[in-house]
Amino acid sequence: MNLSLGPLTYCWNKTVTFEYYEAVADTAIDTVYLGEVICSRRRELKYKDYLELASLLNNKGKKVILSTLTLIESASELVELKRIIDNAEFAIEANDMAAVNLAQEAAIPFVAGPTLNLYNRASLDIMQKIGMTRFIMPYELSKYWLQQVLAESSNTFETEVLGYGYIPLAHSARCFTAKHHQKPKLDCQIICQQYPKGILTQTQESQPLLRLNGIQTQSAAKVNLINQMTDMSAIGINYFRISPSGFEDIALIKQLSNLDEINLTGINIERPANDCNGYWYGEPGMNLQDNVTV
């Protein structure tokens, strides 16, 4: 099973972002997703910057996929989307049906992002007919759902599952980070840059609950399926996705890159008590099962 690094969901400054991906380039990760997927007002990195990073990673032997916005709200965002679709060098991850339609019109294969709401085999078959080469499972679905879907017919597309990182739970036209600072969305001053891992919210009992990340709401805990990698490989999952959260990702990527199919059996990497894996087992997402390999 290959490792992939999902698109950066936070608003880091340009220097830090370049340093992060330069460090990623020196790892053995197979695939890296690049692009702004949350908010077009985050202008630290421009389209040409992502292409520069893509070339850097590609020259280091990584497969690069350009990711598109999750929520298209304006004509200018459609123009930028078309630039990504027409880049003529790198594959794309379509996170909105507008991206799917443009890719279909241009006869360009695409990766179906996890926010496309593909919840049954019929939908996947339609996507495959119009150019989908890889399916990234929506975060709230379980291994039992995936097993059933993959067993319904012989699939010829790849599958990818978020295995480690904060879970995107919802997207909204409103910006929660700007609202938190009593700023209008159109004059937010890119305040989200102050929160490299989003704003952690808690319950009245002071228990971590959610992370506010601009228009996106994330889980407070990281999903951690590292100790289920054997099971995931047996199901037929092709890619184990890591969602960027900081430079600590580099050590994890290097550790997991040293695992092969032989020593994957019995893998048991220590997991923080505040991680979660409930969705994988068809339970509430914030639940954490013990280190179980089925």
TATA-V703255 format. One line per field, one symbol per residue. ss: DSSP state (H for helix, E for strand, - for the rest). psi: psi as a letter, one per 40 degrees, with the letter a starting at -180 (. if undefined). Layout:
BEGIN
ss = ???
psi = ???
END
This chain:
BEGIN
ss = -EEEE--------HHHHHHHHHHHH-----EEEE------------HHHHHHHHHHHHH---EEEEE-------HHHHHHHHHHH-----EEEE--HHHHHHHHH----EEE--------HHHHHHHHH--EEEEE------HHHHHHHHH------EEEEEEEEEEEEEE----HHHHH----HHH---HHHH----EEEE-----EEEEEE--EEEEEEEEE-HHHHHHHHHH---EEEE-----HHHHHHHHHH------------------E-HHHH-------------
psi = hiiihiiheigiiddddddddddddeifidhhhiihedheegfdhidddddddddddddeeihhhhiiidhheidddddddddddedediiihheidddddddddefhiihhieeefheidddddddddeehdihhhideiiddddddddedihieiiiihhehihhhdiiieihdddddefiidefeffdeeegefihhiiieefhhdihhgbeihiidihhhfdeedddddddehdhhhhhheieedddddddddeiiddedhehghhhieeiiedddefihdeihiighh.
END
